Amino acid sequence: MKSGSAAELQTLILSVIELGFPIVGIVSDGQHSIRLAFERLRPDVPYQYCQYH
């Protein structure tokens, strides 16, 4: 996705979580909606900005 609201991203992320895949860390370009979606779903998982961005 090039863009999407936090709510839309949460739906996608939740489907991965429900499949049983562990999320042990998050790396993104710092897009606010991505960060917000993960803060709501997995506030305990470490977040890092991509070193390239």
C-alpha positions as protocol buffer text, in pm:
chain_id: "A"
residue {
  index: 1
  type: MET
  ca { x: 0 y: 0 z: 0 }
}
residue {
  index: 2
  type: LYS
  ca { x: 129 y: 343 z: -86 }
}
residue {
  index: 3
  type: SER
  ca { x: -112 y: 499 z: 160 }
}
residue {
  index: 4
  type: GLY
  ca { x: -395 y: 410 z: 391 }
}
residue {
  index: 5
  type: SER
  ca { x: -554 y: 517 z: 711 }
}
residue {
  index: 6
  type: ALA
  ca { x: -456 y: 365 z: 1045 }
}
residue {
  index: 7
  type: ALA
  ca { x: -792 y: 185 z: 1058 }
}
residue {
  index: 8
  type: GLU
  ca { x: -739 y: 28 z: 713 }
}
residue {
  index: 9
  type: LEU
  ca { x: -388 y: -80 z: 808 }
}
residue {
  index: 10
  type: GLN
  ca { x: -510 y: -226 z: 1136 }
}
residue {
  index: 11
  type: THR
  ca { x: -745 y: -454 z: 942 }
}
residue {
  index: 12
  type: LEU
  ca { x: -457 y: -583 z: 731 }
}
residue {
  index: 13
  type: ILE
  ca { x: -223 y: -623 z: 1026 }
}
residue {
  index: 14
  type: LEU
  ca { x: -488 y: -797 z: 1235 }
}
residue {
  index: 15
  type: SER
  ca { x: -538 y: -1059 z: 964 }
}
residue {
  index: 16
  type: VAL
  ca { x: -165 y: -1144 z: 985 }
}
residue {
  index: 17
  type: ILE
  ca { x: -179 y: -1161 z: 1365 }
}
residue {
  index: 18
  type: GLU
  ca { x: -483 y: -1390 z: 1349 }
}
residue {
  index: 19
  type: LEU
  ca { x: -289 y: -1630 z: 1124 }
}
residue {
  index: 20
  type: GLY
  ca { x: -52 y: -1678 z: 1415 }
}
residue {
  index: 21
  type: PHE
  ca { x: 252 y: -1503 z: 1276 }
}
residue {
  index: 22
  type: PRO
  ca { x: 451 y: -1342 z: 1556 }
}
residue {
  index: 23
  type: ILE
  ca { x: 539 y: -977 z: 1520 }
}
residue {
  index: 24
  type: VAL
  ca { x: 861 y: -920 z: 1708 }
}
residue {
  index: 25
  type: GLY
  ca { x: 957 y: -583 z: 1561 }
}
residue {
  index: 26
  type: ILE
  ca { x: 833 y: -318 z: 1322 }
}
residue {
  index: 27
  type: VAL
  ca { x: 1034 y: -120 z: 1067 }
}
residue {
  index: 28
  type: SER
  ca { x: 874 y: 145 z: 850 }
}
residue {
  index: 29
  type: ASP
  ca { x: 947 y: 476 z: 681 }
}
residue {
  index: 30
  type: GLY
  ca { x: 777 y: 661 z: 965 }
}
residue {
  index: 31
  type: GLN
  ca { x: 439 y: 703 z: 799 }
}
residue {
  index: 32
  type: HIS
  ca { x: 211 y: 821 z: 1079 }
}
residue {
  index: 33
  type: SER
  ca { x: -76 y: 583 z: 996 }
}
residue {
  index: 34
  type: ILE
  ca { x: 155 y: 279 z: 1008 }
}
residue {
  index: 35
  type: ARG
  ca { x: 295 y: 379 z: 1343 }
}
residue {
  index: 36
  type: LEU
  ca { x: -51 y: 454 z: 1483 }
}
residue {
  index: 37
  type: ALA
  ca { x: -193 y: 122 z: 1363 }
}
residue {
  index: 38
  type: PHE
  ca { x: 81 y: -75 z: 1535 }
}
residue {
  index: 39
  type: GLU
  ca { x: 63 y: 136 z: 1852 }
}
residue {
  index: 40
  type: ARG
  ca { x: -305 y: 43 z: 1880 }
}
residue {
  index: 41
  type: LEU
  ca { x: -260 y: -327 z: 1799 }
}
residue {
  index: 42
  type: ARG
  ca { x: 82 y: -410 z: 1943 }
}
residue {
  index: 43
  type: PRO
  ca { x: 205 y: -131 z: 2172 }
}
residue {
  index: 44
  type: ASP
  ca { x: 457 y: -370 z: 2330 }
}
residue {
  index: 45
  type: VAL
  ca { x: 641 y: -443 z: 2002 }
}
residue {
  index: 46
  type: PRO
  ca { x: 956 y: -235 z: 1931 }
}
residue {
  index: 47
  type: TYR
  ca { x: 931 y: 15 z: 1647 }
}
residue {
  index: 48
  type: GLN
  ca { x: 1218 y: 146 z: 1435 }
}
residue {
  index: 49
  type: TYR
  ca { x: 1247 y: 382 z: 1143 }
}
residue {
  index: 50
  type: CYS
  ca { x: 1397 y: 239 z: 827 }
}
residue {
  index: 51
  type: GLN
  ca { x: 1766 y: 329 z: 808 }
}
residue {
  index: 52
  type: TYR
  ca { x: 1725 y: 419 z: 441 }
}
residue {
  index: 53
  type: HIS
  ca { x: 1453 y: 677 z: 509 }
}
